[in-house]
């Protein structure tokens, strides 16, 4: 039988399950972004996110968190530790951006040991140092800036 998930996501990049190798921890206070930029909307392909989040603009979701329509605990924020710096880095950059923009944070996150992070996510981490800010842009080359989201220190 034809599997539509394999057709939409042939490499299985959208189906990372942090619960397989991860442990639930308190939400890290100094969580860093692991990419330079993110697209303006949450993914709708292969997403495991709540329907209140899937496919929506990050800034709209952030506002819904801020006004109490969405709980920050709705997010499954997974993270690992950057072996070069020892800093915690999110594996869910769009989710962290929405949470940071809202100013409300979940109680817990999922720590995934670095050696169990999928290679396509490790590649993002290796390309840049951890950062407390991230750009929302329309284009992968970083052009079309929508907003820079920054964590408070």
N, CA, C and O atoms as a GROMACS GRO file, in nm:
protein
  612
    1UNK      N    1   0.084  -0.119   0.000
    1UNK     CA    2   0.000   0.000   0.000
    1UNK      C    3   0.088   0.125   0.000
    1UNK      O    4   0.193   0.126   0.065
    2UNK      N    5   0.048   0.226  -0.071
    2UNK     CA    6   0.121   0.353  -0.080
    2UNK      C    7   0.115   0.427   0.054
    2UNK      O    8   0.007   0.449   0.109
    3UNK      N    9   0.231   0.464   0.105
    3UNK     CA   10   0.237   0.538   0.231
    3UNK      C   11   0.257   0.686   0.200
    3UNK      O   12   0.366   0.723   0.154
    4UNK      N   13   0.157   0.772   0.222
    4UNK     CA   14   0.170   0.914   0.187
    4UNK      C   15   0.278   0.986   0.265
    4UNK      O   16   0.332   1.086   0.216
    5UNK      N   17   0.312   0.940   0.383
    5UNK     CA   18   0.419   1.004   0.460
    5UNK      C   19   0.552   0.986   0.389
    5UNK      O   20   0.633   1.079   0.384
    6UNK      N   21   0.577   0.868   0.333
    6UNK     CA   22   0.701   0.845   0.259
    6UNK      C   23   0.707   0.930   0.134
    6UNK      O   24   0.815   0.971   0.092
    7UNK      N   25   0.592   0.959   0.073
    7UNK     CA   26   0.589   1.041  -0.045
    7UNK      C   27   0.615   1.188  -0.010
    7UNK      O   28   0.688   1.257  -0.081
    8UNK      N   29   0.556   1.235   0.098
    8UNK     CA   30   0.571   1.374   0.140
    8UNK      C   31   0.707   1.397   0.204
    8UNK      O   32   0.769   1.502   0.183
    9UNK      N   33   0.753   1.302   0.282
    9UNK     CA   34   0.877   1.315   0.360
    9UNK      C   35   0.962   1.189   0.340
    9UNK      O   36   0.976   1.108   0.431
   10UNK      N   37   1.020   1.172   0.218
   10UNK     CA   38   1.087   1.046   0.185
   10UNK      C   39   1.205   1.012   0.275
   10UNK      O   40   1.239   0.894   0.288
   11UNK      N   41   1.269   1.109   0.335
   11UNK     CA   42   1.385   1.082   0.420
   11UNK      C   43   1.349   1.074   0.568
   11UNK      O   44   1.436   1.049   0.652
   12UNK      N   45   1.222   1.095   0.602
   12UNK     CA   46   1.179   1.085   0.740
   12UNK      C   47   1.231   1.196   0.829
   12UNK      O   48   1.246   1.176   0.950
   13UNK      N   49   1.259   1.312   0.772
   13UNK     CA   50   1.320   1.421   0.849
   13UNK      C   51   1.221   1.490   0.943
   13UNK      O   52   1.262   1.556   1.038
   14UNK      N   53   1.092   1.475   0.917
   14UNK     CA   54   0.993   1.545   0.999
   14UNK      C   55   0.944   1.462   1.116
   14UNK      O   56   0.860   1.510   1.194
   15UNK      N   57   0.992   1.342   1.132
   15UNK     CA   58   0.932   1.253   1.231
   15UNK      C   59   1.023   1.222   1.349
   15UNK      O   60   1.010   1.115   1.409
   16UNK      N   61   1.113   1.310   1.385
   16UNK     CA   62   1.201   1.288   1.500
   16UNK      C   63   1.117   1.280   1.626
   16UNK      O   64   1.039   1.371   1.655
   17UNK      N   65   1.133   1.174   1.702
   17UNK     CA   66   1.060   1.155   1.827
   17UNK      C   67   1.158   1.163   1.943
   17UNK      O   68   1.229   1.066   1.970
   18UNK      N   69   1.162   1.276   2.014
   18UNK     CA   70   1.260   1.293   2.122
   18UNK      C   71   1.237   1.199   2.239
   18UNK      O   72   1.328   1.178   2.320
   19UNK      N   73   1.117   1.143   2.250
   19UNK     CA   74   1.088   1.055   2.363
   19UNK      C   75   1.161   0.921   2.354
   19UNK      O   76   1.177   0.852   2.455
   20UNK      N   77   1.206   0.883   2.234
   20UNK     CA   78   1.274   0.754   2.218
   20UNK      C   79   1.403   0.751   2.299
   20UNK      O   80   1.429   0.652   2.368
   21UNK      N   81   1.484   0.857   2.292
   21UNK     CA   82   1.612   0.860   2.363
   21UNK      C   83   1.618   0.969   2.469
   21UNK      O   84   1.718   0.980   2.540
   22UNK      N   85   1.513   1.049   2.482
   22UNK     CA   86   1.518   1.164   2.570
   22UNK      C   87   1.463   1.141   2.709
   22UNK      O   88   1.394   1.043   2.735
   23UNK      N   89   1.496   1.235   2.797
   23UNK     CA   90   1.446   1.236   2.934
   23UNK      C   91   1.380   1.370   2.961
   23UNK      O   92   1.430   1.474   2.918
   24UNK      N   93   1.269   1.369   3.033
   24UNK     CA   94   1.201   1.492   3.069
   24UNK      C   95   1.279   1.561   3.180
   24UNK      O   96   1.316   1.499   3.280
   25UNK      N   97   1.304   1.691   3.161
   25UNK     CA   98   1.377   1.773   3.258
   25UNK      C   99   1.300   1.902   3.283
   25UNK      O  100   1.201   1.930   3.215
   26UNK      N  101   1.344   1.979   3.380
   26UNK     CA  102   1.293   2.114   3.394
   26UNK      C  103   1.333   2.192   3.268
   26UNK      O  104   1.435   2.162   3.207
   27UNK      N  105   1.252   2.290   3.230
   27UNK     CA  106   1.284   2.370   3.112
   27UNK      C  107   1.412   2.450   3.140
   27UNK      O  108   1.418   2.523   3.238
   28UNK      N  109   1.514   2.437   3.054
   28UNK     CA  110   1.640   2.510   3.078
   28UNK      C  111   1.621   2.661   3.069
   28UNK      O  112   1.560   2.711   2.974
   29UNK      N  113   1.670   2.732   3.165
   29UNK     CA  114   1.656   2.878   3.168
   29UNK      C  115   1.743   2.947   3.063
   29UNK      O  116   1.714   3.059   3.021
   30UNK      N  117   1.851   2.880   3.020
   30UNK     CA  118   1.944   2.941   2.926
   30UNK      C  119   1.947   2.866   2.792
   30UNK      O  120   2.053   2.848   2.733
   31UNK      N  121   1.830   2.823   2.745
   31UNK     CA  122   1.821   2.748   2.620
   31UNK      C  123   1.856   2.838   2.501
   31UNK      O  124   1.809   2.952   2.492
   32UNK      N  125   1.938   2.786   2.411
   32UNK     CA  126   1.985   2.860   2.294
   32UNK      C  127   1.920   2.807   2.167
   32UNK      O  128   1.873   2.694   2.160
   33UNK      N  129   1.919   2.894   2.065
   33UNK     CA  130   1.875   2.852   1.932
   33UNK      C  131   1.990   2.781   1.862
   33UNK      O  132   2.107   2.810   1.887
   34UNK      N  133   1.955   2.688   1.774
   34UNK     CA  134   2.056   2.610   1.702
   34UNK      C  135   2.063   2.641   1.554
   34UNK      O  136   2.131   2.571   1.479
   35UNK      N  137   1.993   2.745   1.510
   35UNK     CA  138   1.995   2.786   1.370
   35UNK      C  139   2.006   2.938   1.364
   35UNK      O  140   1.980   3.008   1.462
   36UNK      N  141   2.044   2.988   1.246
   36UNK     CA  142   2.050   3.133   1.223
   36UNK      C  143   1.911   3.191   1.197
   36UNK      O  144   1.882   3.304   1.234
   37UNK      N  145   1.826   3.110   1.131
   37UNK     CA  146   1.696   3.161   1.086
   37UNK      C  147   1.594   3.049   1.089
   37UNK      O  148   1.627   2.931   1.094
   38UNK      N  149   1.469   3.091   1.086
   38UNK     CA  150   1.357   2.998   1.075
   38UNK      C  151   1.254   3.056   0.979
   38UNK      O  152   1.249   3.177   0.958
   39UNK      N  153   1.172   2.969   0.922
   39UNK     CA  154   1.060   3.012   0.838
   39UNK      C  155   0.952   3.074   0.927
   39UNK      O  156   0.946   3.044   1.046
   40UNK      N  157   0.867   3.158   0.871
   40UNK     CA  158   0.766   3.228   0.952
   40UNK      C  159   0.654   3.140   1.007
   40UNK      O  160   0.586   3.179   1.101
   41UNK      N  161   0.633   3.023   0.948
   41UNK     CA  162   0.522   2.936   0.990
   41UNK      C  163   0.573   2.804   1.046
   41UNK      O  164   0.681   2.757   1.010
   42UNK      N  165   0.494   2.747   1.134
   42UNK     CA  166   0.521   2.612   1.181
   42UNK      C  167   0.495   2.516   1.066
   42UNK      O  168   0.412   2.543   0.980
   43UNK      N  169   0.566   2.406   1.064
   43UNK     CA  170   0.550   2.304   0.961
   43UNK      C  171   0.413   2.238   0.970
   43UNK      O  172   0.355   2.224   1.078
   44UNK      N  173   0.362   2.199   0.855
   44UNK     CA  174   0.239   2.121   0.854
   44UNK      C  175   0.263   1.983   0.796
   44UNK      O  176   0.174   1.898   0.798
   45UNK      N  177   0.382   1.958   0.744
   45UNK     CA  178   0.416   1.828   0.685
   45UNK      C  179   0.479   1.740   0.792
   45UNK      O  180   0.584   1.774   0.847
   46UNK      N  181   0.416   1.629   0.822
   46UNK     CA  182   0.471   1.534   0.918
   46UNK      C  183   0.481   1.589   1.059
   46UNK      O  184   0.554   1.533   1.141
   47UNK      N  185   0.410   1.695   1.089
   47UNK     CA  186   0.421   1.758   1.220
   47UNK      C  187   0.352   1.675   1.327
   47UNK      O  188   0.246   1.617   1.306
   48UNK      N  189   0.416   1.670   1.442
   48UNK     CA  190   0.358   1.604   1.559
   48UNK      C  191   0.296   1.707   1.654
   48UNK      O  192   0.252   1.674   1.764
   49UNK      N  193   0.295   1.832   1.610
   49UNK     CA  194   0.247   1.942   1.695
   49UNK      C  195   0.095   1.941   1.709
   49UNK      O  196   0.024   1.881   1.628
   50UNK      N  197   0.049   2.007   1.812
   50UNK     CA  198  -0.093   2.027   1.837
   50UNK      C  199  -0.155   2.100   1.717
   50UNK      O  200  -0.090   2.186   1.658
   51UNK      N  201  -0.279   2.069   1.680
   51UNK     CA  202  -0.346   2.138   1.569
   51UNK      C  203  -0.356   2.290   1.588
   51UNK      O  204  -0.368   2.363   1.490
   52UNK      N  205  -0.350   2.338   1.711
   52UNK     CA  206  -0.352   2.483   1.736
   52UNK      C  207  -0.222   2.550   1.691
   52UNK      O  208  -0.215   2.673   1.684
   53UNK      N  209  -0.120   2.470   1.660
   53UNK     CA  210   0.012   2.521   1.623
   53UNK      C  211   0.044   2.491   1.476
   53UNK      O  212   0.097   2.577   1.406
   54UNK      N  213   0.014   2.372   1.431
   54UNK     CA  214   0.054   2.321   1.300
   54UNK      C  215   0.018   2.416   1.186
   54UNK      O  216  -0.098   2.455   1.171
   55UNK      N  217   0.119   2.454   1.106
   55UNK     CA  218   0.099   2.536   0.987
   55UNK      C  219   0.075   2.684   1.012
   55UNK      O  220   0.065   2.761   0.916
   56UNK      N  221   0.067   2.725   1.137
   56UNK     CA  222   0.035   2.865   1.169
   56UNK      C  223   0.160   2.952   1.176
   56UNK      O  224   0.270   2.902   1.197
   57UNK      N  225   0.143   3.083   1.159
   57UNK     CA  226   0.255   3.175   1.177
   57UNK      C  227   0.306   3.173   1.322
   57UNK      O  228   0.227   3.170   1.416
   58UNK      N  229   0.436   3.175   1.337
   58UNK     CA  230   0.500   3.172   1.469
   58UNK      C  231   0.452   3.289   1.555
   58UNK      O  232   0.423   3.271   1.673
   59UNK      N  233   0.445   3.408   1.496
   59UNK     CA  234   0.407   3.526   1.575
   59UNK      C  235   0.261   3.520   1.620
   59UNK      O  236   0.228   3.571   1.727
   60UNK      N  237   0.173   3.459   1.541
   60UNK     CA  238   0.033   3.441   1.582
   60UNK      C  239   0.024   3.343   1.699
   60UNK      O  240  -0.051   3.366   1.794
   61UNK      N  241   0.100   3.234   1.690
   61UNK     CA  242   0.102   3.136   1.799
   61UNK      C  243   0.158   3.200   1.925
   61UNK      O  244   0.106   3.178   2.034
   62UNK      N  245   0.264   3.280   1.911
   62UNK     CA  246   0.323   3.349   2.026
   62UNK      C  247   0.219   3.438   2.094
   62UNK      O  248   0.211   3.442   2.217
   63UNK      N  249   0.140   3.510   2.015
   63UNK     CA  250   0.036   3.595   2.072
   63UNK      C  251  -0.069   3.512   2.144
   63UNK      O  252  -0.117   3.551   2.251
   64UNK      N  253  -0.107   3.398   2.086
   64UNK     CA  254  -0.205   3.311   2.152
   64UNK      C  255  -0.152   3.256   2.285
   64UNK      O  256  -0.229   3.240   2.380
   65UNK      N  257  -0.023   3.230   2.292
   65UNK     CA  258   0.037   3.186   2.419
   65UNK      C  259   0.031   3.302   2.519
   65UNK      O  260  -0.006   3.284   2.635
   66UNK      N  261   0.067   3.420   2.472
   66UNK     CA  262   0.071   3.539   2.558
   66UNK      C  263  -0.065   3.570   2.620
   66UNK      O  264  -0.072   3.607   2.738
   67UNK      N  265  -0.172   3.555   2.542
   67UNK     CA  266  -0.306   3.588   2.593
   67UNK      C  267  -0.377   3.469   2.656
   67UNK      O  268  -0.491   3.481   2.701
   68UNK      N  269  -0.311   3.354   2.660
   68UNK     CA  270  -0.367   3.238   2.729
   68UNK      C  271  -0.452   3.144   2.646
   68UNK      O  272  -0.513   3.053   2.702
   69UNK      N  273  -0.458   3.163   2.514
   69UNK     CA  274  -0.535   3.072   2.428
   69UNK      C  275  -0.463   2.938   2.409
   69UNK      O  276  -0.527   2.835   2.390
   70UNK      N  277  -0.330   2.942   2.415
   70UNK     CA  278  -0.248   2.821   2.404
   70UNK      C  279  -0.156   2.818   2.525
   70UNK      O  280  -0.094   2.919   2.558
   71UNK      N  281  -0.146   2.705   2.589
   71UNK     CA  282  -0.053   2.690   2.702
   71UNK      C  283   0.088   2.665   2.648
   71UNK      O  284   0.105   2.592   2.551
   72UNK      N  285   0.189   2.726   2.710
   72UNK     CA  286   0.326   2.695   2.667
   72UNK      C  287   0.361   2.547   2.688
   72UNK      O  288   0.452   2.495   2.624
   73UNK      N  289   0.288   2.480   2.776
   73UNK     CA  290   0.311   2.338   2.799
   73UNK      C  291   0.259   2.251   2.685
   73UNK      O  292   0.279   2.129   2.686
   74UNK      N  293   0.191   2.312   2.587
   74UNK     CA  294   0.147   2.240   2.468
   74UNK      C  295   0.267   2.198   2.383
   74UNK      O  296   0.262   2.098   2.311
   75UNK      N  297   0.375   2.274   2.393
   75UNK     CA  298   0.495   2.248   2.312
   75UNK      C  299   0.579   2.135   2.370
   75UNK      O  300   0.594   2.122   2.492
   76UNK      N  301   0.633   2.055   2.280
   76UNK     CA  302   0.733   1.955   2.317
   76UNK      C  303   0.866   2.014   2.270
   76UNK      O  304   0.904   2.000   2.154
   77UNK      N  305   0.935   2.079   2.362
   77UNK     CA  306   1.064   2.139   2.329
   77UNK      C  307   1.173   2.041   2.371
   77UNK      O  308   1.191   2.012   2.489
   78UNK      N  309   1.245   1.993   2.271
   78UNK     CA  310   1.357   1.903   2.300
   78UNK      C  311   1.486   1.982   2.282
   78UNK      O  312   1.491   2.081   2.210
   79UNK      N  313   1.590   1.934   2.350
   79UNK     CA  314   1.719   2.003   2.342
   79UNK      C  315   1.831   1.904   2.365
   79UNK      O  316   1.811   1.792   2.412
   80UNK      N  317   1.951   1.949   2.329
   80UNK     CA  318   2.072   1.872   2.354
   80UNK      C  319   2.176   1.969   2.408
   80UNK      O  320   2.151   2.089   2.420
   81UNK      N  321   2.292   1.917   2.440
   81UNK     CA  322   2.403   2.001   2.486
   81UNK      C  323   2.507   2.008   2.375
   81UNK      O  324   2.554   1.906   2.327
   82UNK      N  325   2.543   2.130   2.336
   82UNK     CA  326   2.645   2.150   2.234
   82UNK      C  327   2.779   2.102   2.290
   82UNK      O  328   2.825   2.155   2.391
   83UNK      N  329   2.843   2.002   2.227
   83UNK     CA  330   2.968   1.950   2.282
   83UNK      C  331   3.082   2.051   2.278
   83UNK      O  332   3.177   2.041   2.357
   84UNK      N  333   3.076   2.149   2.189
   84UNK     CA  334   3.184   2.248   2.178
   84UNK      C  335   3.176   2.354   2.288
   84UNK      O  336   3.279   2.402   2.334
   85UNK      N  337   3.053   2.390   2.330
   85UNK     CA  338   3.038   2.501   2.425
   85UNK      C  339   2.977   2.460   2.558
   85UNK      O  340   2.988   2.532   2.657
   86UNK      N  341   2.912   2.343   2.561
   86UNK     CA  342   2.842   2.300   2.682
   86UNK      C  343   2.708   2.368   2.703
   86UNK      O  344   2.647   2.352   2.809
   87UNK      N  345   2.663   2.445   2.604
   87UNK     CA  346   2.536   2.518   2.616
   87UNK      C  347   2.419   2.433   2.568
   87UNK      O  348   2.433   2.357   2.472
   88UNK      N  349   2.302   2.445   2.633
   88UNK     CA  350   2.184   2.374   2.585
   88UNK      C  351   2.131   2.440   2.458
   88UNK      O  352   2.118   2.562   2.450
   89UNK      N  353   2.099   2.356   2.358
   89UNK     CA  354   2.051   2.404   2.229
   89UNK      C  355   1.920   2.334   2.196
   89UNK      O  356   1.910   2.212   2.205
   90UNK      N  357   1.820   2.413   2.157
   90UNK     CA  358   1.691   2.354   2.121
   90UNK      C  359   1.700   2.275   1.992
   90UNK      O  360   1.781   2.306   1.904
   91UNK      N  361   1.616   2.174   1.982
   91UNK     CA  362   1.599   2.100   1.857
   91UNK      C  363   1.466   2.141   1.793
   91UNK      O  364   1.426   2.083   1.692
   92UNK      N  365   1.399   2.240   1.852
   92UNK     CA  366   1.272   2.292   1.803
   92UNK      C  367   1.281   2.444   1.803
   92UNK      O  368   1.228   2.512   1.891
   93UNK      N  369   1.349   2.498   1.701
   93UNK     CA  370   1.374   2.641   1.695
   93UNK      C  371   1.248   2.725   1.680
   93UNK      O  372   1.238   2.831   1.743
   94UNK      N  373   1.151   2.681   1.600
   94UNK     CA  374   1.027   2.758   1.585
   94UNK      C  375   0.946   2.758   1.714
   94UNK      O  376   0.888   2.859   1.752
   95UNK      N  377   0.942   2.642   1.780
   95UNK     CA  378   0.871   2.635   1.908
   95UNK      C  379   0.933   2.726   2.012
   95UNK      O  380   0.862   2.797   2.083
   96UNK      N  381   1.066   2.723   2.022
   96UNK     CA  382   1.134   2.810   2.118
   96UNK      C  383   1.110   2.957   2.083
   96UNK      O  384   1.091   3.039   2.172
   97UNK      N  385   1.111   2.990   1.954
   97UNK     CA  386   1.087   3.129   1.913
   97UNK      C  387   0.949   3.176   1.958
   97UNK      O  388   0.935   3.288   2.009
   98UNK      N  389   0.848   3.094   1.940
   98UNK     CA  390   0.712   3.131   1.982
   98UNK      C  391   0.704   3.150   2.132
   98UNK      O  392   0.641   3.243   2.181
   99UNK      N  393   0.768   3.061   2.205
   99UNK     CA  394   0.767   3.068   2.351
   99UNK      C  395   0.840   3.194   2.400
   99UNK      O  396   0.790   3.266   2.486
  100UNK      N  397   0.958   3.218   2.343
  100UNK     CA  398   1.036   3.336   2.383
  100UNK      C  399   0.958   3.464   2.352
  100UNK      O  400   0.952   3.554   2.435
  101UNK      N  401   0.900   3.470   2.234
  101UNK     CA  402   0.823   3.589   2.195
  101UNK      C  403   0.704   3.611   2.287
  101UNK      O  404   0.668   3.726   2.316
  102UNK      N  405   0.643   3.504   2.334
  102UNK     CA  406   0.526   3.516   2.423
  102UNK      C  407   0.564   3.560   2.564
  102UNK      O  408   0.484   3.621   2.634
  103UNK      N  409   0.687   3.527   2.604
  103UNK     CA  410   0.730   3.557   2.740
  103UNK      C  411   0.684   3.455   2.843
  103UNK      O  412   0.706   3.473   2.962
  104UNK      N  413   0.620   3.347   2.797
  104UNK     CA  414   0.572   3.241   2.887
  104UNK      C  415   0.642   3.111   2.849
  104UNK      O  416   0.652   3.077   2.731
  105UNK      N  417   0.688   3.038   2.949
  105UNK     CA  418   0.769   2.919   2.924
  105UNK      C  419   0.705   2.794   2.982
  105UNK      O  420   0.635   2.800   3.083
  106UNK      N  421   0.728   2.679   2.916
  106UNK     CA  422   0.674   2.554   2.970
  106UNK      C  423   0.748   2.511   3.095
  106UNK      O  424   0.856   2.561   3.125
  107UNK      N  425   0.690   2.418   3.167
  107UNK     CA  426   0.752   2.367   3.289
  107UNK      C  427   0.868   2.274   3.258
  107UNK      O  428   0.968   2.271   3.329
  108UNK      N  429   0.854   2.196   3.148
  108UNK     CA  430   0.955   2.095   3.120
  108UNK      C  431   0.996   2.093   2.974
  108UNK      O  432   0.931   2.154   2.888
  109UNK      N  433   1.104   2.022   2.948
  109UNK     CA  434   1.156   2.001   2.813
  109UNK      C  435   1.211   1.859   2.809
  109UNK      O  436   1.212   1.789   2.910
  110UNK      N  437   1.256   1.817   2.693
  110UNK     CA  438   1.310   1.682   2.678
  110UNK      C  439   1.457   1.691   2.639
  110UNK      O  440   1.491   1.742   2.533
  111UNK      N  441   1.543   1.641   2.727
  111UNK     CA  442   1.687   1.637   2.699
  111UNK      C  443   1.717   1.512   2.615
  111UNK      O  444   1.683   1.401   2.655
  112UNK      N  445   1.781   1.533   2.500
  112UNK     CA  446   1.822   1.423   2.412
  112UNK      C  447   1.974   1.424   2.407
  112UNK      O  448   2.033   1.523   2.364
  113UNK      N  449   2.041   1.316   2.449
  113UNK     CA  450   2.186   1.311   2.440
  113UNK      C  451   2.233   1.338   2.297
  113UNK      O  452   2.172   1.290   2.201
  114UNK      N  453   2.339   1.414   2.283
  114UNK     CA  454   2.391   1.457   2.154
  114UNK      C  455   2.407   1.341   2.056
  114UNK      O  456   2.376   1.354   1.938
  115UNK      N  457   2.456   1.228   2.105
  115UNK     CA  458   2.481   1.114   2.016
  115UNK      C  459   2.352   1.053   1.961
  115UNK      O  460   2.357   0.972   1.868
  116UNK      N  461   2.237   1.090   2.015
  116UNK     CA  462   2.109   1.039   1.966
  116UNK      C  463   2.031   1.142   1.884
  116UNK      O  464   1.920   1.114   1.838
  117UNK      N  465   2.088   1.260   1.865
  117UNK     CA  466   2.022   1.363   1.785
  117UNK      C  467   2.039   1.325   1.637
  117UNK      O  468   2.150   1.293   1.595
  118UNK      N  469   1.931   1.328   1.557
  118UNK     CA  470   1.943   1.295   1.415
  118UNK      C  471   2.048   1.381   1.344
  118UNK      O  472   2.066   1.498   1.376
  119UNK      N  473   2.115   1.320   1.247
  119UNK     CA  474   2.225   1.388   1.177
  119UNK      C  475   2.184   1.520   1.113
  119UNK      O  476   2.262   1.615   1.111
  120UNK      N  477   2.062   1.526   1.059
  120UNK     CA  478   2.020   1.651   0.995
  120UNK      C  479   2.005   1.764   1.096
  120UNK      O  480   2.019   1.881   1.060
  121UNK      N  481   1.976   1.733   1.221
  121UNK     CA  482   1.968   1.836   1.324
  121UNK      C  483   2.106   1.872   1.378
  121UNK      O  484   2.132   1.988   1.410
  122UNK      N  485   2.194   1.774   1.387
  122UNK     CA  486   2.332   1.800   1.430
  122UNK      C  487   2.401   1.892   1.329
  122UNK      O  488   2.480   1.977   1.368
  123UNK      N  489   2.371   1.875   1.201
  123UNK     CA  490   2.432   1.959   1.097
  123UNK      C  491   2.402   2.107   1.123
  123UNK      O  492   2.490   2.191   1.104
  124UNK      N  493   2.280   2.138   1.167
  124UNK     CA  494   2.246   2.278   1.199
  124UNK      C  495   2.332   2.329   1.314
  124UNK      O  496   2.379   2.443   1.311
  125UNK      N  497   2.352   2.247   1.414
  125UNK     CA  498   2.428   2.286   1.533
  125UNK      C  499   2.575   2.308   1.498
  125UNK      O  500   2.638   2.401   1.548
  126UNK      N  501   2.630   2.223   1.412
  126UNK     CA  502   2.771   2.233   1.376
  126UNK      C  503   2.801   2.355   1.291
  126UNK      O  504   2.914   2.403   1.290
  127UNK      N  505   2.701   2.407   1.220
  127UNK     CA  506   2.721   2.519   1.128
  127UNK      C  507   2.735   2.654   1.197
  127UNK      O  508   2.776   2.751   1.133
  128UNK      N  509   2.702   2.662   1.324
  128UNK     CA  510   2.704   2.794   1.390
  128UNK      C  511   2.713   2.777   1.540
  128UNK      O  512   2.677   2.672   1.594
  129UNK      N  513   2.762   2.878   1.609
  129UNK     CA  514   2.762   2.871   1.755
  129UNK      C  515   2.620   2.892   1.809
  129UNK      O  516   2.538   2.955   1.743
  130UNK      N  517   2.592   2.839   1.929
  130UNK     CA  518   2.461   2.862   1.990
  130UNK      C  519   2.434   3.011   2.006
  130UNK      O  520   2.525   3.090   2.031
  131UNK      N  521   2.308   3.050   1.991
  131UNK     CA  522   2.272   3.191   2.000
  131UNK      C  523   2.146   3.209   2.084
  131UNK      O  524   2.063   3.119   2.093
  132UNK      N  525   2.134   3.325   2.146
  132UNK     CA  526   2.014   3.358   2.223
  132UNK      C  527   1.912   3.432   2.138
  132UNK      O  528   1.810   3.478   2.189
  133UNK      N  529   1.939   3.444   2.006
  133UNK     CA  530   1.842   3.508   1.916
  133UNK      C  531   1.836   3.432   1.784
  133UNK      O  532   1.926   3.356   1.749
  134UNK      N  533   1.726   3.454   1.712
  134UNK     CA  534   1.706   3.390   1.582
  134UNK      C  535   1.622   3.482   1.496
  134UNK      O  536   1.534   3.553   1.546
  135UNK      N  537   1.649   3.482   1.365
  135UNK     CA  538   1.572   3.562   1.271
  135UNK      C  539   1.460   3.479   1.210
  135UNK      O  540   1.480   3.364   1.171
  136UNK      N  541   1.341   3.538   1.202
  136UNK     CA  542   1.233   3.480   1.124
  136UNK      C  543   1.243   3.547   0.987
  136UNK      O  544   1.231   3.669   0.977
  137UNK      N  545   1.264   3.468   0.882
  137UNK     CA  546   1.279   3.524   0.747
  137UNK      C  547   1.191   3.447   0.649
  137UNK      O  548   1.155   3.332   0.672
  138UNK      N  549   1.158   3.514   0.539
  138UNK     CA  550   1.079   3.451   0.434
  138UNK      C  551   1.165   3.359   0.347
  138UNK      O  552   1.113   3.265   0.287
  139UNK      N  553   1.295   3.386   0.339
  139UNK     CA  554   1.382   3.313   0.247
  139UNK      C  555   1.496   3.243   0.320
  139UNK      O  556   1.548   3.293   0.420
  140UNK      N  557   1.534   3.126   0.268
  140UNK     CA  558   1.640   3.047   0.332
  140UNK      C  559   1.775   3.117   0.334
  140UNK      O  560   1.859   3.086   0.418
  141UNK      N  561   1.796   3.212   0.242
  141UNK     CA  562   1.923   3.284   0.241
  141UNK      C  563   1.928   3.394   0.348
  141UNK      O  564   2.028   3.465   0.359
  142UNK      N  565   1.822   3.407   0.426
  142UNK     CA  566   1.818   3.506   0.534
  142UNK      C  567   1.754   3.637   0.494
  142UNK      O  568   1.736   3.725   0.578
  143UNK      N  569   1.719   3.652   0.367
  143UNK     CA  570   1.653   3.776   0.324
  143UNK      C  571   1.504   3.768   0.358
  143UNK      O  572   1.451   3.662   0.389
  144UNK      N  573   1.440   3.882   0.352
  144UNK     CA  574   1.297   3.888   0.384
  144UNK      C  575   1.273   3.878   0.534
  144UNK      O  576   1.185   3.805   0.579
  145UNK      N  577   1.351   3.954   0.610
  145UNK     CA  578   1.340   3.951   0.756
  145UNK      C  579   1.201   3.992   0.802
  145UNK      O  580   1.148   4.096   0.762
  146UNK      N  581   1.142   3.908   0.886
  146UNK     CA  582   1.012   3.937   0.947
  146UNK      C  583   1.036   3.997   1.086
  146UNK      O  584   0.979   4.100   1.120
  147UNK      N  585   1.120   3.930   1.164
  147UNK     CA  586   1.148   3.976   1.300
  147UNK      C  587   1.265   3.897   1.356
  147UNK      O  588   1.287   3.781   1.319
  148UNK      N  589   1.340   3.959   1.445
  148UNK     CA  590   1.443   3.889   1.522
  148UNK      C  591   1.386   3.863   1.660
  148UNK      O  592   1.340   3.954   1.728
  149UNK      N  593   1.390   3.736   1.700
  149UNK     CA  594   1.342   3.694   1.831
  149UNK      C  595   1.464   3.676   1.920
  149UNK      O  596   1.559   3.608   1.881
  150UNK      N  597   1.462   3.737   2.037
  150UNK     CA  598   1.576   3.726   2.127
  150UNK      C  599   1.538   3.687   2.267
  150UNK      O  600   1.439   3.736   2.322
  151UNK      N  601   1.618   3.599   2.325
  151UNK     CA  602   1.599   3.558   2.465
  151UNK      C  603   1.655   3.665   2.555
  151UNK      O  604   1.760   3.723   2.526
  152UNK      N  605   1.586   3.692   2.663
  152UNK     CA  606   1.640   3.785   2.763
  152UNK      C  607   1.742   3.712   2.847
  152UNK      O  608   1.727   3.593   2.875
  153UNK      N  609   1.844   3.783   2.886
  153UNK     CA  610   1.950   3.720   2.965
  153UNK      C  611   1.914   3.708   3.109
  153UNK      O  612   1.993   3.658   3.188
   0.00000   0.00000   0.00000
